[in-house]
Amino acid sequence: MQVAEIELSYKNPVPPSDRIKVTNSIQVYDVLRNHWSEQIDLLEEFVILLLDRAQHVLGLHVVSKGGTAGTVVDPKLVFISAIRTKASSIILAHNHPSGNLKPSQADLSLTNRLVQGGTLLDVKVIDHLIITAHGYFSFADEGLI
């Protein structure tokens, strides 16, 4: 009888001294805005920034891509990346192709679920940003996390 061997690996080619440190939502927006470029108005995408204890960015992981009106986020896929990278905290982000910065009820519900999951796994969810071509909304800045 054979059993599959599970392999978890993460290799960061960026030396610790060269990793970006994010301490506020403006810095996070700048990092994320570079990721989306011209596709920000095309389709909705959910990503996470993975951070070490000093809030240096370990990496960015695209969790899901959807259509023009939404994307499905599986919490297991969010946290497998955090566990694989040994992240101490994460920042959630997704874009709204419509340009609307207001979080939907689904956005609020998902954020609460992921904060609860992070608490259980000792991976703090620091913020959730909604990104558009012309600005952002920070759940932390608005007291929603």
Backbone as a chain_set.jsonl record, in Angstrom:
{"seq": "MQVAEIELSYKNPVPPSDRIKVTNSIQVYDVLRNHWSEQIDLLEEFVILLLDRAQHVLGLHVVSKGGTAGTVVDPKLVFISAIRTKASSIILAHNHPSGNLKPSQADLSLTNRLVQGGTLLDVKVIDHLIITAHGYFSFADEGLI", "coords": {"N": [[0.842, -1.176, 0.0], [0.575, 2.184, -0.891], [1.282, 5.507, 0.164], [0.75, 8.9, -0.381], [3.36, 11.264, -0.314], [3.547, 14.329, 1.307], [4.669, 17.474, 0.42], [5.811, 20.503, 1.517], [6.964, 23.588, 0.57], [8.917, 26.586, 0.488], [10.619, 29.15, -0.972], [12.415, 32.031, -0.741], [13.742, 34.331, -2.796], [14.543, 36.884, -2.214], [16.728, 38.62, -0.213], [16.609, 38.998, 3.384], [17.357, 41.633, 4.159], [16.613, 43.154, 2.003], [13.887, 43.111, 1.803], [10.638, 44.505, 1.518], [9.185, 46.675, 3.892], [6.073, 47.071, 5.417], [4.051, 49.364, 7.017], [1.769, 50.794, 7.123], [-1.452, 51.515, 5.606], [-1.19, 52.961, 3.231], [1.357, 52.328, 2.263], [0.941, 49.61, 1.813], [-1.032, 49.723, -0.17], [0.504, 50.879, -2.246], [2.323, 48.785, -2.805], [0.519, 46.768, -3.598], [-0.824, 47.979, -5.735], [1.083, 48.017, -7.723], [1.078, 45.332, -8.355], [-1.421, 44.917, -9.625], [-1.564, 46.636, -11.905], [-2.562, 47.427, -15.208], [-4.724, 45.665, -15.305], [-6.546, 46.025, -13.329], [-9.14, 47.028, -13.634], [-10.394, 45.047, -15.004], [-10.965, 42.28, -14.119], [-12.051, 40.664, -11.07], [-9.872, 39.989, -8.399], [-8.385, 38.183, -5.745], [-5.941, 38.612, -3.366], [-3.175, 37.943, -1.131], [-0.886, 39.492, 1.079], [1.969, 38.289, 2.547], [3.502, 38.357, 5.658], [6.409, 38.772, 7.777], [7.379, 38.72, 11.297], [8.332, 41.314, 11.707], [6.951, 42.78, 9.933], [7.87, 42.698, 7.317], [7.562, 42.088, 3.875], [7.024, 38.867, 2.838], [6.05, 37.738, 0.59], [3.671, 37.772, -2.154], [0.562, 36.352, -2.737], [-1.642, 35.09, -5.116], [-4.832, 34.303, -4.51], [-7.347, 33.852, -5.666], [-9.022, 34.249, -8.842], [-11.606, 35.911, -10.522], [-14.606, 36.948, -12.094], [-16.042, 39.898, -13.565], [-17.655, 40.74, -11.54], [-17.103, 39.462, -9.142], [-15.26, 37.1, -7.04], [-14.403, 33.839, -5.884], [-13.393, 32.924, -2.675], [-11.478, 30.645, -1.013], [-10.993, 29.856, 2.242], [-9.112, 27.945, 3.114], [-7.134, 27.983, 1.156], [-6.099, 30.495, 1.529], [-4.867, 30.302, 4.037], [-3.113, 28.141, 3.755], [-1.028, 29.151, 2.296], [-0.01, 31.031, 4.088], [0.859, 29.362, 6.146], [2.732, 27.796, 4.792], [4.724, 29.679, 4.211], [5.465, 30.426, 6.694], [4.384, 32.731, 7.749], [3.796, 35.427, 9.953], [1.786, 37.222, 9.966], [-0.894, 38.416, 7.851], [-2.065, 40.332, 5.067], [-5.075, 40.99, 3.601], [-6.439, 41.439, 0.332], [-8.406, 42.738, -2.309], [-9.567, 43.607, -5.58], [-11.962, 45.926, -6.903], [-13.432, 45.875, -9.825], [-15.45, 47.581, -10.657], [-14.867, 50.024, -9.596], [-15.955, 50.909, -7.267], [-15.47, 51.629, -3.928], [-16.69, 50.831, -1.603], [-17.158, 48.347, 0.859], [-18.822, 45.232, 0.355], [-21.53, 43.323, 1.825], [-20.777, 40.67, 1.666], [-17.99, 40.977, 1.508], [-17.445, 41.983, 4.084], [-18.309, 39.825, 5.668], [-16.619, 37.711, 4.787], [-14.137, 38.75, 5.553], [-14.392, 38.788, 8.366], [-14.617, 36.01, 8.839], [-12.076, 35.151, 7.99], [-10.411, 36.535, 9.746], [-11.123, 35.253, 12.135], [-10.3, 32.626, 11.514], [-7.555, 33.07, 11.235], [-6.891, 33.777, 13.854], [-7.232, 31.345, 15.169], [-5.161, 29.903, 13.978], [-2.926, 31.309, 14.699], [-2.088, 33.341, 12.99], [-2.091, 36.5, 12.278], [-4.57, 38.576, 10.905], [-4.009, 41.522, 9.551], [-5.067, 43.605, 7.985], [-7.499, 44.433, 5.457], [-7.688, 45.317, 2.233], [-9.557, 47.057, -0.197], [-9.081, 47.571, -3.511], [-8.85, 49.961, -6.09], [-8.432, 51.526, -9.332], [-8.181, 54.138, -8.642], [-7.872, 54.517, -5.927], [-8.193, 53.311, -2.499], [-9.72, 51.25, 0.035], [-9.411, 50.733, 3.412], [-9.936, 48.255, 5.74], [-8.854, 48.159, 8.321], [-8.107, 50.842, 8.82], [-10.603, 51.943, 8.938], [-11.625, 50.871, 11.23], [-12.743, 48.321, 11.099], [-11.476, 45.97, 11.471]], "CA": [[0.0, 0.0, 0.0], [1.356, 3.408, -0.971], [0.678, 6.729, 0.67], [1.401, 10.063, -0.978], [4.166, 12.104, 0.558], [3.2, 15.729, 1.176], [5.845, 18.323, 0.471], [5.549, 21.933, 1.617], [8.225, 24.309, 0.445], [8.869, 28.015, 0.205], [11.955, 29.703, -1.152], [12.336, 33.457, -0.986], [15.016, 34.77, -3.357], [14.853, 38.233, -1.746], [17.375, 38.575, 1.103], [15.866, 39.737, 4.418], [17.702, 43.065, 4.194], [16.008, 43.829, 0.844], [12.437, 42.943, 1.814], [9.847, 45.71, 1.769], [8.468, 46.722, 5.161], [4.834, 47.84, 5.318], [3.58, 49.728, 8.354], [0.488, 51.495, 7.031], [-2.249, 51.134, 4.447], [-0.684, 53.621, 2.017], [2.463, 51.498, 1.776], [0.346, 48.373, 1.3], [-1.661, 50.089, -1.443], [1.56, 51.049, -3.247], [2.808, 47.448, -3.175], [-0.539, 46.051, -4.303], [-1.141, 48.673, -6.989], [2.068, 47.521, -8.696], [0.652, 43.986, -8.77], [-2.584, 44.921, -10.518], [-1.304, 47.41, -13.122], [-3.712, 47.779, -16.045], [-5.804, 44.683, -15.198], [-7.35, 46.312, -12.139], [-10.528, 47.276, -14.017], [-10.845, 43.958, -15.873], [-11.584, 41.191, -13.374], [-11.793, 40.705, -9.629], [-8.81, 39.089, -7.962], [-8.156, 38.231, -4.303], [-4.545, 38.303, -3.068], [-2.716, 38.203, 0.228], [0.511, 39.785, 1.358], [2.439, 37.473, 3.659], [4.46, 39.172, 6.396], [7.1, 38.198, 8.93], [7.059, 39.414, 12.556], [8.715, 42.725, 11.599], [6.104, 43.291, 8.862], [8.521, 42.662, 6.017], [6.777, 41.271, 2.942], [7.62, 37.604, 2.413], [5.572, 37.47, -0.757], [2.288, 38.029, -2.519], [-0.042, 35.133, -3.291], [-2.955, 35.243, -5.728], [-5.699, 33.249, -3.975], [-8.37, 33.523, -6.664], [-9.392, 35.193, -9.893], [-12.999, 35.692, -10.866], [-15.126, 37.705, -13.22], [-16.132, 41.335, -13.354], [-18.506, 41.052, -10.384], [-16.732, 38.766, -7.914], [-14.382, 35.941, -7.065], [-14.638, 32.938, -4.756], [-12.199, 32.796, -1.838], [-11.475, 29.473, -0.147], [-10.096, 30.156, 3.371], [-8.006, 26.979, 3.196], [-6.072, 28.433, 0.258], [-5.487, 31.671, 2.148], [-3.997, 29.941, 5.164], [-2.034, 27.225, 3.377], [0.1, 30.008, 1.902], [0.557, 31.607, 5.312], [1.568, 28.3, 6.861], [3.885, 27.402, 3.984], [5.762, 30.711, 4.301], [5.67, 30.725, 8.115], [4.014, 34.13, 7.943], [3.244, 35.79, 11.255], [0.564, 37.958, 9.706], [-1.235, 38.575, 6.445], [-2.957, 41.425, 4.668], [-5.974, 40.564, 2.542], [-6.751, 42.505, -0.623], [-9.037, 42.408, -3.588], [-9.936, 44.791, -6.343], [-13.336, 46.079, -7.377], [-13.383, 46.416, -11.194], [-16.466, 48.632, -10.811], [-14.348, 51.276, -9.068], [-16.636, 51.182, -6.003], [-14.618, 51.298, -2.782], [-17.484, 50.408, -0.451], [-17.196, 46.885, 1.022], [-20.138, 44.586, 0.33], [-21.788, 42.456, 2.987], [-19.937, 39.487, 1.464], [-16.626, 41.375, 1.882], [-17.405, 42.071, 5.549], [-18.457, 38.472, 6.199], [-15.388, 36.976, 4.5], [-13.077, 39.304, 6.394], [-14.595, 38.272, 9.727], [-14.276, 34.58, 8.846], [-10.626, 34.989, 7.87], [-9.823, 36.995, 11.015], [-11.336, 34.16, 13.091], [-9.4, 31.526, 11.135], [-6.192, 33.478, 11.558], [-6.733, 33.7, 15.311], [-7.069, 29.929, 15.487], [-3.867, 29.421, 13.466], [-1.887, 32.239, 15.143], [-1.688, 34.162, 11.853], [-2.929, 37.689, 12.439], [-5.024, 39.32, 9.731], [-3.758, 42.912, 9.912], [-5.917, 44.527, 7.241], [-8.106, 43.996, 4.202], [-7.83, 46.478, 1.365], [-10.254, 47.007, -1.476], [-8.233, 48.371, -4.383], [-9.334, 50.371, -7.413], [-7.43, 52.3, -10.065], [-8.11, 55.507, -8.14], [-7.785, 54.605, -4.479], [-8.369, 52.076, -1.741], [-10.464, 51.261, 1.295], [-8.73, 49.89, 4.397], [-10.778, 47.82, 6.838], [-8.202, 48.53, 9.581], [-8.203, 52.286, 8.983], [-12.003, 52.26, 9.238], [-12.005, 50.206, 12.468], [-13.508, 47.109, 10.807], [-10.655, 44.811, 11.885]], "C": [[0.886, 1.237, 0.0], [0.551, 4.589, -0.437], [1.453, 7.9, 0.074], [2.187, 10.834, 0.072], [3.822, 13.568, 0.27], [4.464, 16.564, 1.338], [5.408, 19.784, 0.487], [6.878, 22.653, 1.518], [7.969, 25.768, 0.108], [10.301, 28.493, 0.109], [11.8, 31.168, -1.516], [13.685, 33.931, -1.513], [15.442, 36.163, -2.889], [15.494, 38.14, -0.362], [16.59, 39.407, 2.121], [16.143, 41.238, 4.423], [17.061, 43.848, 3.045], [14.488, 43.724, 0.812], [11.74, 44.243, 2.196], [9.158, 45.594, 3.119], [7.23, 47.591, 4.969], [4.308, 48.087, 6.727], [2.264, 50.494, 8.332], [-0.197, 51.152, 5.711], [-1.775, 51.792, 3.149], [0.457, 52.804, 1.416], [1.933, 50.2, 1.174], [-0.289, 48.634, -0.061], [-0.611, 50.23, -2.544], [2.096, 49.7, -3.732], [1.763, 46.727, -4.038], [-0.863, 46.68, -5.653], [-0.17, 48.254, -8.084], [1.69, 46.136, -9.21], [-0.43, 44.058, -9.827], [-2.335, 45.614, -11.852], [-2.584, 47.684, -13.902], [-4.885, 46.806, -15.928], [-6.77, 44.969, -14.054], [-8.83, 46.514, -12.451], [-11.136, 46.129, -14.817], [-11.592, 42.863, -15.127], [-11.208, 41.261, -11.917], [-10.8, 39.614, -9.248], [-8.615, 39.278, -6.459], [-6.723, 37.782, -4.051], [-4.275, 38.501, -1.587], [-1.24, 38.582, 0.2], [0.876, 38.996, 2.605], [3.585, 38.211, 4.34], [5.152, 38.393, 7.504], [6.759, 39.027, 10.17], [7.356, 40.918, 12.513], [7.936, 43.434, 10.488], [6.84, 43.524, 7.547], [7.72, 41.71, 5.135], [7.575, 40.041, 2.526], [7.212, 37.263, 0.985], [4.126, 37.864, -0.922], [1.746, 36.758, -3.148], [-1.421, 35.456, -3.849], [-3.791, 34.041, -5.285], [-6.751, 32.85, -4.997], [-8.549, 34.655, -7.659], [-10.824, 34.87, -10.29], [-13.392, 36.445, -12.11], [-15.175, 39.186, -12.884], [-16.888, 41.693, -12.081], [-18.12, 40.319, -9.105], [-15.75, 37.643, -8.145], [-14.641, 35.125, -5.804], [-13.324, 32.761, -3.995], [-12.374, 31.604, -0.901], [-10.499, 29.744, 1.0], [-8.92, 29.184, 3.495], [-6.835, 27.419, 2.322], [-5.376, 29.681, 0.777], [-4.455, 31.217, 3.182], [-2.932, 28.917, 4.822], [-0.803, 28.02, 2.95], [0.782, 30.605, 3.124], [1.367, 30.565, 6.076], [2.834, 27.909, 6.106], [5.033, 28.399, 4.121], [6.141, 31.054, 5.732], [5.384, 32.193, 8.416], [3.44, 34.333, 9.341], [1.927, 36.523, 11.1], [0.338, 38.051, 8.206], [-2.098, 39.829, 6.267], [-3.755, 40.921, 3.479], [-6.193, 41.733, 1.596], [-7.499, 41.944, -1.815], [-9.421, 43.698, -4.281], [-11.42, 44.759, -6.669], [-13.262, 46.692, -8.781], [-14.377, 47.544, -11.429], [-15.941, 50.004, -10.382], [-14.971, 51.669, -7.74], [-15.754, 50.734, -4.838], [-15.382, 50.784, -1.567], [-17.491, 48.88, -0.342], [-18.637, 46.373, 1.0], [-20.33, 43.793, 1.618], [-20.95, 41.188, 2.887], [-18.484, 39.783, 1.833], [-16.465, 41.407, 3.401], [-17.444, 40.684, 6.175], [-17.179, 37.655, 5.993], [-14.25, 37.456, 5.391], [-13.194, 38.777, 7.825], [-14.233, 36.799, 9.827], [-12.767, 34.37, 8.813], [-9.901, 35.49, 9.118], [-9.957, 35.892, 12.062], [-10.418, 32.98, 12.793], [-7.96, 31.843, 11.473], [-5.913, 33.409, 13.042], [-6.481, 32.255, 15.733], [-5.684, 29.416, 15.105], [-2.681, 30.281, 13.905], [-1.256, 32.981, 13.96], [-2.612, 35.371, 11.863], [-3.286, 38.299, 11.085], [-4.961, 40.8, 10.117], [-4.734, 43.867, 9.244], [-6.524, 43.798, 6.057], [-8.32, 45.26, 3.392], [-8.671, 46.143, 0.147], [-9.533, 48.02, -2.36], [-8.999, 48.737, -5.659], [-8.208, 51.159, -8.086], [-7.215, 53.678, -9.451], [-8.052, 55.624, -6.621], [-7.995, 53.267, -3.809], [-9.224, 52.342, -0.514], [-9.757, 50.293, 2.219], [-9.698, 49.552, 5.537], [-10.189, 48.245, 8.183], [-8.334, 50.032, 9.845], [-9.616, 52.703, 9.386], [-12.519, 51.56, 10.496], [-12.823, 48.941, 12.284], [-12.721, 45.833, 11.083], [-10.084, 45.158, 13.246]], "O": [[1.829, 1.337, 0.785], [-0.671, 4.656, -0.568], [2.683, 7.878, 0.036], [1.728, 11.026, 1.198], [3.81, 13.989, -0.887], [5.229, 16.375, 2.284], [4.717, 20.243, -0.423], [7.807, 22.374, 2.277], [6.945, 26.126, -0.475], [11.102, 28.262, 1.015], [11.129, 31.504, -2.491], [14.669, 33.938, -0.773], [16.574, 36.58, -3.136], [14.869, 37.632, 0.569], [15.975, 40.41, 1.759], [15.233, 42.029, 4.672], [16.977, 45.075, 3.106], [13.863, 44.21, -0.131], [12.192, 44.978, 3.074], [8.611, 44.544, 3.456], [7.31, 48.697, 4.435], [4.14, 47.16, 7.52], [1.705, 50.811, 9.381], [0.413, 50.568, 4.815], [-1.95, 51.22, 2.074], [0.515, 52.612, 0.202], [2.425, 49.744, 0.141], [-0.103, 47.856, -0.996], [-0.818, 49.749, -3.658], [2.298, 49.502, -4.93], [2.091, 46.152, -5.075], [-1.149, 45.965, -6.614], [-0.557, 48.146, -9.248], [1.952, 45.806, -10.367], [-0.371, 43.338, -10.824], [-2.886, 45.174, -12.862], [-3.581, 48.122, -13.327], [-5.967, 47.117, -16.427], [-7.719, 44.213, -13.845], [-9.684, 46.204, -11.621], [-12.279, 46.229, -15.263], [-12.733, 42.55, -15.467], [-10.183, 41.837, -11.555], [-10.883, 38.477, -9.713], [-8.674, 40.401, -5.958], [-6.329, 36.695, -4.474], [-5.051, 39.145, -0.88], [-0.459, 38.061, -0.596], [0.159, 39.04, 3.605], [4.53, 38.641, 3.679], [4.576, 37.48, 8.095], [5.936, 39.939, 10.095], [6.704, 41.702, 13.205], [8.245, 44.577, 10.15], [6.494, 44.414, 6.77], [7.259, 40.662, 5.588], [8.653, 40.149, 1.942], [7.943, 36.584, 0.265], [3.446, 38.239, 0.033], [2.4, 36.154, -3.999], [-2.265, 36.022, -3.155], [-3.491, 32.901, -5.643], [-7.025, 31.665, -5.184], [-8.279, 35.823, -7.381], [-11.207, 33.704, -10.384], [-12.616, 36.567, -13.057], [-14.438, 39.664, -12.023], [-16.781, 42.817, -11.59], [-18.752, 40.533, -8.071], [-15.445, 37.279, -9.281], [-15.051, 35.667, -4.778], [-12.281, 32.486, -4.588], [-13.305, 31.564, -0.097], [-9.296, 29.853, 0.763], [-7.842, 29.577, 3.94], [-5.677, 27.247, 2.701], [-4.197, 29.9, 0.498], [-3.319, 31.691, 3.194], [-1.93, 28.825, 5.531], [0.329, 27.612, 3.212], [2.01, 30.676, 3.186], [2.443, 30.867, 6.592], [3.887, 27.713, 6.713], [6.197, 27.998, 4.143], [7.03, 31.873, 5.965], [6.061, 32.815, 9.235], [2.687, 33.497, 9.841], [1.06, 36.464, 11.972], [1.238, 37.805, 7.403], [-2.755, 40.301, 7.195], [-3.191, 40.481, 2.478], [-6.139, 42.89, 2.013], [-7.252, 40.824, -2.262], [-9.578, 44.743, -3.649], [-12.045, 43.699, -6.705], [-13.053, 47.897, -8.915], [-14.168, 48.378, -12.311], [-16.506, 51.03, -10.76], [-14.561, 52.663, -7.14], [-15.342, 49.576, -4.781], [-14.766, 50.344, -0.596], [-17.79, 48.19, -1.316], [-19.544, 46.996, 1.551], [-19.394, 43.621, 2.399], [-20.464, 40.683, 3.899], [-17.812, 38.929, 2.411], [-15.47, 40.919, 3.937], [-16.695, 40.402, 7.11], [-16.712, 36.987, 6.915], [-13.488, 36.648, 5.921], [-12.198, 38.367, 8.421], [-13.605, 36.382, 10.8], [-12.239, 33.515, 9.524], [-8.879, 34.923, 9.505], [-9.009, 35.622, 12.799], [-9.827, 32.401, 13.705], [-7.224, 30.978, 11.947], [-4.818, 33.024, 13.451], [-5.611, 31.986, 16.562], [-5.101, 28.596, 15.814], [-1.546, 30.004, 13.519], [-0.048, 33.218, 13.934], [-3.782, 35.27, 11.496], [-2.421, 38.509, 10.234], [-5.769, 41.272, 10.917], [-5.182, 44.833, 9.863], [-6.112, 42.693, 5.707], [-9.044, 46.163, 3.811], [-8.517, 45.084, -0.462], [-9.394, 49.187, -1.993], [-9.707, 47.906, -6.228], [-7.169, 51.421, -7.481], [-6.194, 54.319, -9.701], [-8.172, 56.725, -6.084], [-7.978, 52.221, -4.458], [-9.422, 53.481, -0.091], [-9.524, 49.143, 1.846], [-10.213, 50.444, 6.212], [-10.925, 48.645, 9.085], [-8.639, 50.444, 10.964], [-9.801, 53.696, 10.09], [-13.708, 51.638, 10.804], [-13.526, 48.521, 13.203], [-13.254, 44.732, 10.941], [-9.353, 44.36, 13.831]]}, "num_chains": 1, "name": "protein.A"}
